[in-house]
Amino acid sequence: MADRTVYLDNAAATRMDERVLEVMEPYFFNVYAVATSEFGYSMGLDARDALDSARGVIAGALGASREEFIFTSGSTESSNIALKGVTRALDDKKGKHIIVSRIEDFPVLHSARALEKHGFRVTYLDVDGEGFADLDLLGDSISDETAMVSIQHANQEIGTIQDIEAIGRICRDKGVLFHTDATHTFTRVPLDMREMPVDLATVSPHTIHGPPGIGGLYIREGTPIAKLMDGGFQEFDKRAGPENIPGAAGFARAVELVTQEENDRLKAMRDRLIDRVLAEIPDTSLNGHRQKRTPQNANITFHFVEGESITLHLDMRGFAVSTGSACFSRSLEASHVIMGIGGNHETAHGSVRFTLGRYNTMEDADAVVQEAAEVVRKLRKISPLGKNKK
């Protein structure tokens, strides 16, 4: 095993920035009360001030008001609240039909499947070979029975960025609510709710060097949404339970620390990695659009070899990469994303996701390409998948 790990799975989770931990620490040991109303005691008021301040920072980064943003336990809960909360609220006002793209992340995809068990009809919208939703088909699929549409801002595996402005306009014209999962784009790609026709958006700090265990949901003012978890009246009476004050403070600080310079640096590393792999390793192909992708994502199919074998061999050499999304880490099931863009089981199982973060360098990108070339060459010699003598 290698002495040092070069971590290249930042779409799954990121190393927390020490500056994030620094702002969180006081709310574990000094101001540890629950957030109280204006009639509460001093420590609770301090906790409330911290919560309100964090909410303002994150909402501001979204171009939203404080009242349009609620904290959750993470992106999974946020997307569950969006789909299930809206459909429950519209139960008597709209029909039981929703539309999601075929390559959504599991919180949306599995929420849709859960709604199917409760009598909803779900349209799983096709995407093209680069992962873009078919907008003509979307317009044709919306009917008077459609309660909402949920299409991600960018894909968790291949990084393709959807035209959510165009999608949102279609939904507005048809009088249908639109949710987008922005887990992999928030702070990395421009996202301004004052200009975007989006009604709900899922966000999270776990991919931007913030704390795990907290997330958020943007809910445009006036959007009908039912409360799924009963209890107190927290989060504008949309989500019960004591708020995670340290997590909220850390979330806000993580948002503040992302800069355009950092995003440009990630993009440069991404492009270097993609260009070198495609040029130096035979029989490779890029998944997703070459330019319209998140700055941190490179997803490559290495033909005639298993992606799981590549990840294991790179791990032994000190590089952490993944096949598919984090959700596939315990499954040998073929990626629904690669299959959804027209791949087969061979291309799906041969895909490897490299996702970059704040603590990666251009040297890391060069090093993983060099090691991947050697790993793939050796694996192809023993591969049963076909053209194996590269």
TIDREN-597784 format. One record per residue (C-alpha): residue number from 1; chain; x, y, z; residue in one letter. Coordinates in pm, 1 decimal. Each point is the difference from the previous one (the first is absolute). Last residue first. Layout:
BEGIN
> NUM | A | X | Y | Z | A;
...
***
This chain:
BEGIN
> 390 | A | -287.3 | -303.3 | -2534.4 | K;
> 389 | A | -35.5 | -377.1 | -11.9 | K;
> 388 | A | -355.8 | -29.2 | 129.6 | N;
> 387 | A | -232.4 | 64.8 | -289.9 | K;
> 386 | A | -273.5 | -220.9 | 140.3 | G;
> 385 | A | -142.7 | 14.9 | 350.4 | L;
> 384 | A | 189.8 | -291.4 | 157.7 | P;
> 383 | A | 270.8 | 239.6 | 124.3 | S;
> 382 | A | 342.9 | -143.2 | 84.2 | I;
> 381 | A | 212.1 | 224.5 | -220.5 | K;
> 380 | A | -259.1 | 273.3 | 36.0 | R;
> 379 | A | 68.5 | 19.7 | 371.4 | L;
> 378 | A | 370.5 | 74.4 | -51.2 | K;
> 377 | A | -58.5 | 281.6 | -248.8 | R;
> 376 | A | -283.2 | 142.7 | 210.2 | V;
> 375 | A | 217.4 | 17.9 | 311.0 | V;
> 374 | A | 291.9 | 159.8 | -184.2 | E;
> 373 | A | -216.8 | 264.5 | -163.6 | A;
> 372 | A | -181.3 | 59.9 | 327.9 | A;
> 371 | A | 331.0 | 65.4 | 175.7 | E;
> 370 | A | 104.9 | 267.7 | -248.8 | Q;
> 369 | A | -345.3 | 155.9 | -7.8 | V;
> 368 | A | -12.2 | 1.1 | 380.8 | V;
> 367 | A | 334.7 | 179.1 | 19.4 | A;
> 366 | A | -88.4 | 272.8 | -247.5 | D;
> 365 | A | -320.9 | 87.6 | 182.2 | A;
> 364 | A | 175.1 | -7.2 | 336.9 | D;
> 363 | A | 277.1 | 225.7 | -134.5 | E;
> 362 | A | -268.3 | 247.1 | -108.7 | M;
> 361 | A | -94.4 | 20.0 | 364.6 | T;
> 360 | A | -278.2 | -130.6 | 220.2 | N;
> 359 | A | -89.7 | 149.7 | 336.9 | Y;
> 358 | A | -291.6 | 210.2 | -120.8 | R;
> 357 | A | -171.1 | -286.2 | -177.7 | G;
> 356 | A | 1.1 | -225.1 | -303.8 | L;
> 355 | A | -232.4 | -275.1 | -114.2 | T;
> 354 | A | 125.1 | -299.7 | -199.9 | F;
> 353 | A | -277.8 | -241.1 | -96.2 | R;
> 352 | A | 85.8 | -333.8 | -159.1 | V;
> 351 | A | -204.1 | -176.3 | -267.7 | S;
> 350 | A | 77.0 | -356.9 | -104.2 | G;
> 349 | A | -307.3 | -151.8 | 162.4 | H;
> 348 | A | -226.2 | 233.3 | -194.8 | A;
> 347 | A | 190.7 | -46.0 | -324.6 | T;
> 346 | A | -26.9 | -379.6 | 22.6 | E;
> 345 | A | -359.0 | 3.4 | 125.5 | H;
> 344 | A | -113.5 | 213.5 | -292.5 | N;
> 343 | A | -0.7 | 374.9 | -46.2 | G;
> 342 | A | -279.7 | 205.7 | -148.6 | G;
> 341 | A | -7.7 | 301.2 | 229.3 | I;
> 340 | A | -229.6 | -182.0 | 244.5 | G;
> 339 | A | 231.6 | -300.8 | 24.0 | M;
> 338 | A | 279.1 | 231.7 | 109.0 | I;
> 337 | A | -234.6 | 162.5 | 253.0 | V;
> 336 | A | -158.5 | -323.5 | 121.2 | H;
> 335 | A | 347.4 | -117.9 | 95.5 | S;
> 334 | A | 22.1 | -378.5 | -22.9 | A;
> 333 | A | -78.1 | -178.4 | 325.5 | E;
> 332 | A | 309.1 | -121.6 | 183.9 | L;
> 331 | A | -121.5 | 167.0 | 316.6 | S;
> 330 | A | 153.8 | 133.0 | 318.5 | R;
> 329 | A | 167.5 | 309.9 | -150.0 | S;
> 328 | A | -291.4 | 55.0 | -238.7 | F;
> 327 | A | -152.6 | 284.8 | 203.2 | C;
> 326 | A | 333.5 | 181.6 | -5.2 | A;
> 325 | A | -52.2 | 50.9 | -371.8 | S;
> 324 | A | 126.0 | -208.0 | -292.1 | G;
> 323 | A | 339.3 | -158.7 | 53.7 | T;
> 322 | A | 217.7 | 182.4 | 247.6 | S;
> 321 | A | 343.4 | 152.7 | 50.4 | V;
> 320 | A | 242.2 | -3.5 | 294.5 | A;
> 319 | A | 364.8 | -7.7 | -110.6 | F;
> 318 | A | 282.0 | -144.8 | 210.5 | G;
> 317 | A | 142.9 | -275.3 | -219.6 | R;
> 316 | A | -205.5 | -268.8 | 172.1 | M;
> 315 | A | -302.9 | 225.0 | -54.1 | D;
> 314 | A | 85.9 | 22.0 | -369.4 | L;
> 313 | A | -12.4 | -379.5 | -17.6 | H;
> 312 | A | -337.7 | -15.8 | 172.8 | L;
> 311 | A | -147.5 | 281.5 | -209.3 | T;
> 310 | A | 120.7 | -157.7 | -324.6 | I;
> 309 | A | -142.6 | -339.1 | 95.7 | S;
> 308 | A | -339.0 | 156.3 | 71.5 | E;
> 307 | A | 12.0 | 174.4 | -337.7 | G;
> 306 | A | 22.6 | -336.0 | -176.4 | E;
> 305 | A | 210.3 | -12.5 | -317.0 | V;
> 304 | A | -63.5 | -21.9 | -375.4 | F;
> 303 | A | -81.3 | 371.2 | -34.7 | H;
> 302 | A | 114.4 | 256.5 | 253.4 | F;
> 301 | A | -302.5 | 227.6 | 31.5 | T;
> 300 | A | 86.0 | 341.1 | 140.9 | I;
> 299 | A | -186.2 | 235.4 | 231.8 | N;
> 298 | A | 171.6 | 330.4 | 76.9 | A;
> 297 | A | -171.1 | 235.1 | 245.3 | N;
> 296 | A | 119.2 | 302.8 | 199.1 | Q;
> 295 | A | -95.4 | 285.4 | -232.6 | P;
> 294 | A | -354.1 | -132.6 | -49.2 | T;
> 293 | A | -77.0 | -84.3 | -361.0 | R;
> 292 | A | -104.6 | 193.3 | -308.6 | K;
> 291 | A | 344.3 | -15.6 | -162.1 | Q;
> 290 | A | 60.9 | -363.0 | -99.7 | R;
> 289 | A | -357.4 | -118.4 | 49.2 | H;
> 288 | A | -41.6 | -323.2 | 192.1 | G;
> 287 | A | 202.9 | -320.2 | -1.4 | N;
> 286 | A | 346.2 | 24.3 | -153.3 | L;
> 285 | A | 138.1 | -291.8 | -195.8 | S;
> 284 | A | 301.5 | -227.9 | 32.8 | T;
> 283 | A | 135.7 | -257.9 | -243.8 | D;
> 282 | A | 367.1 | 97.9 | 22.8 | P;
> 281 | A | 141.8 | 187.5 | 302.2 | I;
> 280 | A | 219.4 | 298.9 | -86.4 | E;
> 279 | A | -221.3 | 244.3 | -189.3 | A;
> 278 | A | -333.6 | -68.4 | 169.4 | L;
> 277 | A | 160.7 | -20.2 | 343.2 | V;
> 276 | A | 212.7 | 311.3 | -56.1 | R;
> 275 | A | -286.2 | 216.7 | -119.7 | D;
> 274 | A | -234.5 | -109.9 | 278.4 | I;
> 273 | A | 252.3 | 55.5 | 279.7 | L;
> 272 | A | 115.8 | 336.6 | -132.0 | R;
> 271 | A | -359.4 | 112.5 | -48.4 | D;
> 270 | A | -94.3 | -91.6 | 355.7 | R;
> 269 | A | 309.5 | 169.5 | 140.8 | M;
> 268 | A | -83.2 | 321.4 | -189.2 | A;
> 267 | A | -364.6 | -21.4 | 109.5 | K;
> 266 | A | 101.6 | -40.5 | 362.3 | L;
> 265 | A | 224.3 | 307.0 | -25.8 | R;
> 264 | A | -282.5 | 203.3 | -153.8 | D;
> 263 | A | -228.8 | -107.1 | 284.3 | N;
> 262 | A | 262.9 | 106.2 | 254.3 | E;
> 261 | A | 43.2 | 340.1 | -164.5 | E;
> 260 | A | -376.6 | 41.9 | -5.5 | Q;
> 259 | A | 3.7 | -36.3 | 376.0 | T;
> 258 | A | -149.3 | -244.5 | 251.6 | V;
> 257 | A | 75.3 | 109.6 | 357.2 | L;
> 256 | A | -330.7 | 174.8 | 64.8 | E;
> 255 | A | -201.8 | -312.9 | -77.4 | V;
> 254 | A | 209.1 | -206.2 | 240.5 | A;
> 253 | A | -54.0 | 266.3 | 267.3 | R;
> 252 | A | -376.7 | -22.5 | -43.3 | A;
> 251 | A | -1.4 | -379.5 | 26.2 | F;
> 250 | A | 223.4 | 13.6 | 306.9 | G;
> 249 | A | -237.5 | 234.6 | 181.6 | A;
> 248 | A | -294.7 | -218.4 | -97.3 | A;
> 247 | A | 180.9 | -314.4 | 115.2 | G;
> 246 | A | 86.8 | 151.7 | 336.4 | P;
> 245 | A | -365.2 | 112.4 | 43.0 | I;
> 244 | A | -163.5 | -329.0 | -100.8 | N;
> 243 | A | -361.2 | 105.5 | 50.3 | E;
> 242 | A | -221.4 | -165.3 | 258.3 | P;
> 241 | A | -276.9 | -202.2 | -165.4 | G;
> 240 | A | -291.1 | 61.5 | -235.2 | A;
> 239 | A | 28.1 | 96.8 | -366.4 | R;
> 238 | A | -236.5 | 237.3 | -182.3 | K;
> 237 | A | -124.6 | 202.9 | 296.7 | D;
> 236 | A | 213.3 | 296.2 | -103.6 | F;
> 235 | A | 307.6 | -215.1 | 63.3 | E;
> 234 | A | -109.3 | -107.2 | 349.0 | Q;
> 233 | A | -360.2 | -36.8 | 110.3 | F;
> 232 | A | 33.7 | -309.2 | 215.4 | G;
> 231 | A | -82.4 | -362.6 | -70.3 | G;
> 230 | A | -123.4 | -158.3 | -319.7 | D;
> 229 | A | 223.6 | -93.8 | -291.4 | M;
> 228 | A | -147.1 | 23.0 | -350.7 | L;
> 227 | A | -128.0 | 359.5 | -0.8 | K;
> 226 | A | -190.1 | 65.7 | -321.5 | A;
> 225 | A | 123.4 | 231.7 | -273.0 | I;
> 224 | A | -183.8 | 257.8 | -209.2 | P;
> 223 | A | 243.0 | 247.6 | -160.2 | T;
> 222 | A | -101.3 | 352.5 | 97.1 | G;
> 221 | A | 352.6 | 124.6 | 64.2 | E;
> 220 | A | 250.7 | -212.9 | -188.2 | R;
> 219 | A | 123.4 | -294.3 | 203.5 | I;
> 218 | A | 378.3 | -40.6 | 15.6 | Y;
> 217 | A | 91.2 | -317.2 | 183.2 | L;
> 216 | A | 303.7 | -48.5 | 219.5 | G;
> 215 | A | 256.6 | -245.6 | 118.0 | G;
> 214 | A | 156.5 | -126.6 | 319.5 | I;
> 213 | A | 155.7 | -328.6 | 107.4 | G;
> 212 | A | 339.1 | 55.7 | -157.9 | P;
> 211 | A | 194.0 | 318.8 | 74.0 | P;
> 210 | A | 149.0 | 225.2 | -268.3 | G;
> 209 | A | 276.0 | -62.0 | -249.6 | H;
> 208 | A | -215.7 | 82.0 | -303.1 | I;
> 207 | A | -157.1 | -342.9 | -71.6 | T;
> 206 | A | -140.9 | -47.8 | 352.5 | H;
> 205 | A | -144.4 | 350.5 | 1.2 | P;
> 204 | A | -343.6 | -90.6 | -142.5 | S;
> 203 | A | -264.2 | 143.0 | -232.4 | V;
> 202 | A | -342.2 | -113.1 | -126.1 | T;
> 201 | A | -199.2 | 251.2 | -202.6 | A;
> 200 | A | -372.6 | 80.2 | -10.3 | L;
> 199 | A | -205.5 | 233.2 | -219.5 | D;
> 198 | A | 248.8 | 64.7 | -280.8 | V;
> 197 | A | -57.1 | 259.5 | -273.0 | P;
> 196 | A | 358.4 | 132.3 | 35.2 | M;
> 195 | A | 52.3 | 375.9 | 18.7 | E;
> 194 | A | -56.8 | 87.1 | 366.5 | R;
> 193 | A | 86.9 | -361.0 | 78.6 | M;
> 192 | A | 362.1 | 57.8 | -95.1 | D;
> 191 | A | 211.6 | -309.3 | -67.9 | L;
> 190 | A | 341.3 | 55.8 | -157.6 | P;
> 189 | A | 205.7 | -324.2 | 3.8 | V;
> 188 | A | 236.4 | -116.2 | 275.1 | R;
> 187 | A | -177.4 | 178.0 | 289.1 | T;
> 186 | A | -287.3 | -253.6 | -21.5 | F;
> 185 | A | 75.2 | -230.5 | -293.1 | T;
> 184 | A | 30.6 | -354.0 | 134.9 | H;
> 183 | A | -291.0 | 8.8 | 244.3 | T;
> 182 | A | -216.1 | 207.1 | -234.7 | A;
> 181 | A | -290.8 | -245.8 | -13.0 | D;
> 180 | A | -268.8 | 188.1 | -191.1 | T;
> 179 | A | -369.3 | 35.3 | 76.3 | H;
> 178 | A | -256.6 | 145.4 | -242.7 | F;
> 177 | A | -368.1 | 68.2 | 66.5 | L;
> 176 | A | -239.8 | -24.2 | -295.1 | V;
> 175 | A | -203.8 | 279.7 | -161.0 | G;
> 174 | A | 82.2 | -108.9 | -356.2 | K;
> 173 | A | 180.3 | 322.0 | -89.5 | D;
> 172 | A | 177.4 | -10.7 | 334.3 | R;
> 171 | A | 111.9 | -361.1 | -56.7 | C;
> 170 | A | 135.3 | 81.2 | -345.3 | I;
> 169 | A | 176.1 | 305.4 | 140.4 | R;
> 168 | A | 155.7 | -211.3 | 275.5 | G;
> 167 | A | 141.8 | -247.2 | -251.1 | I;
> 166 | A | 150.8 | 285.5 | -201.9 | A;
> 165 | A | 155.2 | 151.3 | 312.6 | E;
> 164 | A | 100.6 | -344.4 | 118.3 | I;
> 163 | A | 223.9 | -50.1 | -302.2 | D;
> 162 | A | 156.8 | -316.3 | 139.8 | Q;
> 161 | A | 363.5 | -25.6 | 105.1 | I;
> 160 | A | 169.2 | -332.8 | -80.0 | T;
> 159 | A | 221.3 | -115.8 | 288.6 | G;
> 158 | A | 16.3 | -369.1 | -96.9 | I;
> 157 | A | -75.7 | -155.6 | 337.5 | E;
> 156 | A | -197.1 | 245.3 | 215.1 | Q;
> 155 | A | -174.3 | 162.0 | -295.7 | N;
> 154 | A | -44.1 | 373.0 | -4.6 | A;
> 153 | A | -300.3 | 225.8 | 63.2 | H;
> 152 | A | -220.7 | -301.6 | 65.4 | Q;
> 151 | A | -348.1 | -41.0 | -147.3 | I;
> 150 | A | -311.0 | -18.1 | 216.9 | S;
> 149 | A | -335.3 | 84.9 | -161.0 | V;
> 148 | A | -321.0 | 52.7 | 195.1 | M;
> 147 | A | -371.2 | -71.8 | 37.6 | A;
> 146 | A | -75.3 | -116.6 | -353.8 | T;
> 145 | A | -368.6 | -90.6 | -54.6 | E;
> 144 | A | -68.9 | 292.1 | -233.3 | D;
> 143 | A | 277.4 | -140.2 | -217.7 | S;
> 142 | A | 376.1 | 22.3 | -29.2 | I;
> 141 | A | 150.5 | -274.4 | -217.6 | S;
> 140 | A | 1.0 | 202.9 | -323.3 | D;
> 139 | A | 201.6 | 277.8 | 159.5 | G;
> 138 | A | 248.3 | -248.4 | 141.9 | L;
> 137 | A | 26.2 | -182.0 | -332.6 | L;
> 136 | A | 96.8 | 323.5 | -167.5 | D;
> 135 | A | 247.4 | 67.3 | 279.9 | L;
> 134 | A | 180.4 | -335.8 | -33.8 | D;
> 133 | A | 219.9 | 4.8 | 310.5 | A;
> 132 | A | 372.7 | 29.2 | -61.8 | F;
> 131 | A | 219.5 | -291.5 | 107.3 | G;
> 130 | A | 261.9 | 1.7 | -273.7 | E;
> 129 | A | -154.9 | -287.2 | -196.8 | G;
> 128 | A | -346.4 | 151.5 | 25.7 | D;
> 127 | A | -238.4 | -7.7 | 295.2 | V;
> 126 | A | -334.4 | -175.4 | 42.7 | D;
> 125 | A | -258.8 | 121.2 | 250.6 | L;
> 124 | A | -121.4 | -250.2 | 256.0 | Y;
> 123 | A | -372.2 | 81.1 | 6.3 | T;
> 122 | A | -149.3 | -95.1 | 335.1 | V;
> 121 | A | -363.6 | -88.7 | 65.4 | R;
> 120 | A | -91.2 | 35.8 | 363.2 | F;
> 119 | A | -210.4 | -257.7 | 182.8 | G;
> 118 | A | 179.8 | -28.4 | 329.5 | H;
> 117 | A | 253.6 | -257.2 | -120.2 | K;
> 116 | A | 90.3 | 240.5 | -280.2 | E;
> 115 | A | 80.0 | 259.0 | 267.2 | L;
> 114 | A | 271.2 | -229.8 | 134.3 | A;
> 113 | A | 145.9 | -30.9 | -350.3 | R;
> 112 | A | 13.4 | 378.2 | -29.0 | A;
> 111 | A | 169.3 | 25.8 | 338.1 | S;
> 110 | A | 244.5 | -265.0 | -124.4 | H;
> 109 | A | 98.7 | 206.3 | -301.8 | L;
> 108 | A | 16.8 | 328.7 | 189.1 | V;
> 107 | A | 213.6 | -121.3 | 291.5 | P;
> 106 | A | 174.8 | -243.4 | -240.3 | F;
> 105 | A | 166.3 | 253.3 | -229.0 | D;
> 104 | A | -188.3 | 72.2 | -320.1 | E;
> 103 | A | 95.9 | -180.1 | -322.8 | I;
> 102 | A | -346.7 | -81.8 | -140.5 | R;
> 101 | A | -118.9 | 356.8 | 43.0 | S;
> 100 | A | -297.0 | 62.5 | 223.2 | V;
> 99 | A | -363.7 | 72.1 | -87.0 | I;
> 98 | A | -295.4 | -16.0 | 238.8 | I;
> 97 | A | -361.9 | -112.0 | -36.0 | H;
> 96 | A | -268.8 | -36.6 | 263.8 | K;
> 95 | A | -233.3 | 277.1 | -107.8 | G;
> 94 | A | -8.0 | 347.3 | 145.7 | K;
> 93 | A | -204.8 | 189.1 | 260.4 | K;
> 92 | A | -107.1 | -268.8 | 246.8 | D;
> 91 | A | 344.8 | -151.5 | 54.7 | D;
> 90 | A | 185.8 | 324.0 | -57.8 | L;
> 89 | A | 145.6 | 17.5 | 351.6 | A;
> 88 | A | 85.5 | -371.0 | -7.7 | R;
> 87 | A | 167.5 | 34.2 | -338.1 | T;
> 86 | A | 199.8 | 299.0 | 121.5 | V;
> 85 | A | 118.3 | -163.2 | 322.3 | G;
> 84 | A | 87.1 | -331.2 | -164.6 | K;
> 83 | A | 212.6 | 146.7 | -276.1 | L;
> 82 | A | 164.3 | 287.8 | 184.2 | A;
> 81 | A | 19.0 | -164.9 | 341.3 | I;
> 80 | A | 172.3 | -304.4 | -150.2 | N;
> 79 | A | 239.7 | 225.9 | -190.8 | S;
> 78 | A | 98.8 | 182.1 | 318.4 | S;
> 77 | A | 25.3 | -321.3 | 201.7 | E;
> 76 | A | 254.3 | -144.9 | -239.5 | T;
> 75 | A | 188.6 | 329.2 | -28.1 | S;
> 74 | A | 73.2 | 9.0 | 370.3 | G;
> 73 | A | -149.0 | 17.7 | 349.5 | S;
> 72 | A | -218.5 | 296.0 | -93.1 | T;
> 71 | A | 24.8 | 379.2 | 25.3 | F;
> 70 | A | -270.2 | 217.6 | -153.8 | I;
> 69 | A | 29.7 | 280.3 | -253.5 | F;
> 68 | A | -273.3 | 226.0 | -139.4 | E;
> 67 | A | -44.9 | 199.8 | 320.0 | E;
> 66 | A | 361.3 | 115.0 | -12.8 | R;
> 65 | A | -61.8 | 154.3 | -342.7 | S;
> 64 | A | 149.5 | -149.8 | -315.0 | A;
> 63 | A | 279.6 | 85.0 | -242.1 | G;
> 62 | A | 155.0 | -337.6 | 70.1 | L;
> 61 | A | 313.5 | 145.1 | 160.3 | A;
> 60 | A | -229.4 | 226.2 | 202.4 | G;
> 59 | A | -194.3 | -300.8 | 126.7 | A;
> 58 | A | 325.8 | -154.1 | 118.4 | I;
> 57 | A | 123.3 | 311.9 | 178.8 | V;
> 56 | A | -341.1 | 86.5 | 145.5 | G;
> 55 | A | -55.7 | -350.4 | 134.7 | R;
> 54 | A | 337.7 | 13.3 | 171.9 | A;
> 53 | A | -86.5 | 333.1 | 165.4 | S;
> 52 | A | -341.6 | -124.9 | 109.6 | D;
> 51 | A | 151.3 | -313.2 | 153.2 | L;
> 50 | A | 273.2 | 195.0 | 178.6 | A;
> 49 | A | -254.2 | 250.4 | 134.4 | D;
> 48 | A | -221.3 | -285.1 | 121.7 | R;
> 47 | A | 294.9 | -158.6 | 179.6 | A;
> 46 | A | 76.1 | 333.0 | 166.1 | D;
> 45 | A | -365.1 | 25.0 | 102.0 | L;
> 44 | A | 19.6 | -347.8 | 150.2 | G;
> 43 | A | 307.2 | 99.8 | 196.9 | M;
> 42 | A | -171.3 | 317.0 | 125.1 | S;
> 41 | A | -327.5 | -149.4 | 120.9 | Y;
> 40 | A | -325.3 | -1.2 | -196.6 | G;
> 39 | A | -257.5 | 270.9 | -80.5 | F;
> 38 | A | 146.6 | 74.6 | -343.1 | E;
> 37 | A | -57.7 | -364.2 | -91.6 | S;
> 36 | A | 245.3 | -278.3 | 68.8 | T;
> 35 | A | 270.4 | -178.2 | -200.6 | A;
> 34 | A | 104.7 | -309.1 | 189.8 | V;
> 33 | A | 281.3 | 49.3 | 245.7 | A;
> 32 | A | 362.1 | -91.6 | -75.0 | Y;
> 31 | A | 157.1 | 344.7 | -3.1 | V;
> 30 | A | 330.6 | -78.5 | 168.8 | N;
> 29 | A | 104.0 | -358.5 | -76.2 | F;
> 28 | A | -160.1 | -126.5 | -321.0 | F;
> 27 | A | -108.0 | 336.6 | -136.3 | Y;
> 26 | A | 346.6 | 144.0 | 62.3 | P;
> 25 | A | 154.7 | -269.9 | -225.2 | E;
> 24 | A | -194.4 | 73.5 | -318.9 | M;
> 23 | A | 188.5 | 315.8 | -103.1 | V;
> 22 | A | 337.2 | -174.2 | 29.1 | E;
> 21 | A | -123.4 | -316.5 | -170.4 | L;
> 20 | A | -73.0 | 200.5 | -314.1 | V;
> 19 | A | 342.6 | 164.3 | 8.2 | R;
> 18 | A | 155.0 | -345.4 | 29.5 | E;
> 17 | A | -157.3 | -90.6 | -334.7 | D;
> 16 | A | -185.7 | -328.4 | 13.9 | M;
> 15 | A | 131.1 | -268.5 | -232.8 | R;
> 14 | A | -262.3 | -57.6 | -265.4 | T;
> 13 | A | -267.7 | -261.4 | -55.8 | A;
> 12 | A | -141.5 | -197.5 | -293.6 | A;
> 11 | A | 69.7 | 257.1 | -271.4 | A;
> 10 | A | 348.1 | 43.8 | 150.1 | N;
> 9 | A | 109.4 | -349.3 | -100.1 | D;
> 8 | A | 354.3 | 84.8 | -110.5 | L;
> 7 | A | 194.0 | -37.3 | 324.9 | Y;
> 6 | A | 372.2 | -44.7 | -48.8 | V;
> 5 | A | 76.8 | -239.0 | 281.9 | T;
> 4 | A | 344.2 | -12.1 | 158.4 | R;
> 3 | A | 205.5 | -295.1 | 125.4 | D;
> 2 | A | -104.5 | -223.2 | -287.9 | A;
> 1 | A | -111.2 | -357.8 | 67.6 | M;
***
